[in-house]
């Protein structure tokens, strides 16, 4: 999903569907999308991860 263009194989989607409810799939997809957005945004501005451990 984080590739450009975004893609999720039918096989992976089927495996996820076997273990997650539709609501959980939406939540998982939203979490992945948010992390992807955050990583791309930070990269564009040269923001590095905080390595202080706090």
C-alpha positions as CSV (number, residue, x, y, z in Angstrom):
1,X,0.0,0.0,0.0
2,X,2.9,2.3,0.5
3,X,4.3,1.8,-3.0
4,X,3.6,4.3,-5.7
5,X,1.2,3.5,-7.2
6,X,-0.5,2.0,-4.2
7,X,-1.4,-1.6,-4.6
8,X,-2.5,-4.5,-2.5
9,X,-2.6,-7.9,-4.1
10,X,-5.9,-9.9,-4.0
11,X,-4.0,-12.7,-2.2
12,X,-2.9,-10.4,0.6
13,X,-6.3,-8.8,0.9
14,X,-7.9,-12.2,1.1
15,X,-5.5,-13.3,3.9
16,X,-6.2,-10.1,5.9
17,X,-10.0,-10.6,5.4
18,X,-9.7,-14.0,6.9
19,X,-8.5,-12.5,10.2
20,X,-10.0,-9.0,10.3
21,X,-13.5,-7.6,10.3
22,X,-14.3,-4.9,7.7
23,X,-14.0,-2.3,10.4
24,X,-10.5,-3.6,11.4
25,X,-9.4,-3.5,7.7
26,X,-10.5,0.1,7.5
27,X,-8.6,0.9,10.7
28,X,-5.5,-0.9,9.5
29,X,-5.6,0.8,6.2
30,X,-6.0,4.2,7.8
31,X,-3.1,3.6,10.2
32,X,-0.8,2.5,7.3
33,X,-1.9,5.5,5.2
34,X,-1.2,7.9,8.1
35,X,2.3,6.5,8.7
36,X,3.0,6.7,5.0
37,X,1.8,10.3,4.9
38,X,3.9,11.2,7.9
39,X,7.0,9.5,6.5
40,X,6.7,11.2,3.1
41,X,6.0,14.6,4.7
42,X,9.0,14.4,7.0
43,X,11.2,13.2,4.2
44,X,10.2,16.2,2.1
45,X,11.2,18.6,4.8
46,X,14.3,16.7,5.8
47,X,12.9,15.8,9.2
48,X,14.8,12.9,10.8
49,X,13.4,10.5,13.3
50,X,14.0,11.4,17.0
51,X,16.7,9.0,18.1
52,X,16.9,10.2,21.7
53,X,14.6,7.3,22.9
54,X,12.2,9.7,24.7
